Amino acid sequence: MTAKRHTKTAVMHRRHARTLVLISLLLITTTACVAGVTRARVSTSPRHHVLLVGDSLMGNTAPLIRDVVTAAGWDVDLIDAHVNGTGVLGPVGDAPDALTYVREQLGRHPDVDTVVVEWAGACATCGTTDPAYGSPEFFTAWRTNALAIIDALHSVRRHDGAPLDVAWVKSPPMPGSATDTAQYQLRANVALVLSWLDEKELGPAAGPVAIDWFAALADTDKQYRESLIYDGTAHRVRADDRVHLTAEGAARTAHWTGVGLAQLWSRDQS
């Protein structure tokens, strides 16, 4: 990467960081790492080995992804490494933070060539007190940690010397309305900011292909809905807790994920 490109990238990151803080402050007022380690991958098989990282929404989706990519003609091995209730901030499993967790998973699965990351921010452990959930410091720390994870993933090389394929999911909307508790409304607003960040910076930084769960689970006005109308009928896509996915909702996020993976691998072959 040239010095000019580095400068341009740094300016873009600073611009997004300033915009992120402004958006977070607006939403709040309306609601009363370490560097990566380069190492070779060992896989020599045409089969793709995919590491799926995220929270319970990834847990809903993961079992259905294989059928989508298989139907598209790809041979795939899926490693479901989601941990319920987690996020980019806070511990993940036995790891003290998300970056450490992702590195541990790569160490356990050295044949991985593709990583999909989904953390929606509606979590029980992601810095709910320090930094305060939904504060400007929360979003700044989330962005910093997410970019550190992306940089670490980009530092890893496959057996052929190519970098890992990485896709960062644009997270879906979360419920929130005038009749909801303040915590529900805050979570809905946090999700909107993180979806914006996923689209504008984290997704493009991760790789060339977007996996858009926001589009999969929002209505045509880009609003949260428990049910969506498609294929000529209504489909319930969110579970009774209004956060998790029904079988139909998971089928939609799995479809978006499978299509994104096929696009990534098709680019590799072009």
N, C-alpha and C positions, 0 to 999 in steps of 0.2 A: 504494500500500500504506500503511495507516495506521500510526501510531507504535506502537499496541498490537500490530498484527500483526508489525511488525519486532521488537518485544521478544520476542514469543512465538517467532518463528523463531530469534532469537539464542539463546534459552534452549534450544530443541530442539537446535540445533547443538552447544551446549556439552555438553548431556546425552549426545548420541550420541558426541561426542569422548571424554568420560570413559569411557563404556561400551566404546568401541572399544579404548582402551588397556588396559582390564582384560581384555578377551577376548584381545587379542594376547599379553599377559603370561602368561595361563593356557595358551594353546596352545604358547608357546615353552617353558615349563617342562615340558610333557609330551613334548617331542621331543628330550632329551639331545643474481607473477603480476601479473599486471597487469590493470587493468580492461578491459572490452570496449569496442569502438567501435561506436556506432550508425550504421548506414548503410542506405539503401534497397535493396531487391531490385528486379531489373529484369524478372522474368518476368511475363508477362500471359497465359500459356497455362494451360488447365485441367490440363495434364499436371503431375504431381508430380515434382520433381527432388530426389532423395534422395542425401545424402552419407553414405557408410558408412565409419566410422572404427574402427580396432581393430588387432588382431594377426592371427596366422595362422588363428585360429578364424573370424574374420570373413572371411578369405580363402577358407576352406573353404565358408562359407555363402553368400557374396555371389552367386555365379553362379546359385543356385537361387531367389533371392528373387523375381525378376521373374515367374516362372510363378505363384507363389502370389498376388501382388497382382493380376496380370492376370486370373487366374481369378475373383478377387473383384470384378472390374469396374472396376479402376483403371488409368489410363494412367500409366506411370511411366518415368522416366529415372534409372538407378542409376549413381552415381559411386563406384566401388570404390577407396577411398583407404587401405586397410589397409596396414600395414607389419609384416612378420614380426618376431617377437622383441621387440616394443616394449611399452611400458606408459605409465601416467600419469606415472611418474618416468623420467628419462633422456631421451636424444635420440630423436627420431622422424624417420627419413629424414635429410634434410640440416638439419632444424630442431634447435635446441638443446634444445627441450622440447616436450611435447605441446600446450600452449596455443598456442605459436607455430605449430606444425604445423597445428592446426585453423584458426587464422586465415588462414594461407597458403592452405589449401584453399578456404575461403570466398571469398578474393580471386580465386582462379583459376576459381571456379564461382559467379558472382554470381546465377545463377538458382535456386540451391538454396533450397528452402522447408522441407525436413525433414532432420534429422541424427540418425543412429543411432550411438551410441558404445558400443563393446565393448572393454574391456581387462581380461583375466582375471588378470593379475599373475604368470603363469608365464613371465616374460620374461627375456631374457639381459641387457638393458640398463637395467632399472628400479632404479637405485640399489642395486646388489648390494653395494657397499662403503660408500657414504656417502649416505644412512644405510644401515646394515647391513640386508640383506634379512630381512624378518620381525621386525625390532625394533619397539618402540613408536614410535620416531621415523620408521620407514618408514611405518607406517600413518597417523601424523599428517600426514606430508608428502603421502602419497597422497590422503588426504581433502581437504587444503587445495588441492592442485593440481586435483583433480577438480571441486571446487566453483568454482574459478576458471574452468575450462573451461565449466561450466554457466552461470555468470554471463555470460561472454563471449557464449555462444550466445544467451542471452535478451536481450542488448542489441541484437542484429541485428533489423532489420525487413524484411519483405517489401514488395513494391510496393504492397500494399493497406494498409500500416501495421501489419499484424498481426505478432506475433513468429513466429520460426521454430517449427515443431513439433520437439521434441527428445525422444528416448527413450534412456535409459541402460540397457543390457542388464544383467540380473542374471546374473553370470558363473557357469559350471558348475563342478561339483566336479572336482578333479584327483586322480590316483591317489596312494595312500599306504597302506602296510600295515606290519605288524611285520617283514616280510622285506625291505622296501625300504631303500635307503640313507637316511642322515639327511637328505640334500638332498631326496630325493623326499618324505619325510615332512614336511619343513618346507614344501615347495611346496604339498602338500596342505592343510596347516593355514593357510597364507597365503591360499589360494583360498577356504577356508571363511570366514575373516574378511572378505575382500573381497566375497564373495557376501552376507554379512550386511549389510555397509555399503551395497552396491548396493540391497538390498531396503528397508532402513530409512531411508536418507537420500538417497543419490545419485539413485536412481530417482525418488522422490517430488519431489526438488528439480528434476529435469530436466523432468518433465511428468506429465500425468494418467494415462498408459497405461504399464503395465509390460510389458517383453519379457523373459520368464523362461527363459533358457537352462538354468538350474539344473534347473527342472522338466522341461525337454525331455530332459536327459541323465542325471538321477539316477533311481534306482529308487524304489519306493513307500515305502521307509524313508529316503529322501533321502540315499542313499549312492552313491558312485561305482561304476559298473559298466561293463565293456567291452561287454557285451551286455544288452539289455533285452527283456522280453517284452511285446509289444503286438500287436494284431490277431491274436491267437491263436497267435503263433509267436515265436521268438527272433530278434532282429535285432542284428547287431554294429554298434555305433554309434561305437566308438573304434578308431583305426588301430593298427597294430602297435606304435607308440611309446607307446601308451596315453594320449596327449594330444590328438593331432589327430583329425579326424572322418573316418569312412568316408562313402561316398555316402549311406547310410541315416541316419547321424548328422547330416550336413549337411542332409538333407531335413527332419529334425525341427527343427533350429534355424531353418532357412529358413521353415518353416511358422509357428513361434511369432513370428518377425519379421514375416512378411507379415500375420498376424492382428493384431498390434499396430499396424502401420501403417494397416491398414484402420480400426481403431478410432479412431486419431488423426484421420484425415481425415473419418470419419463425425461425430465431435464437432465438427469445424470447420463442417460443413454444417448442424448442428442449431441 
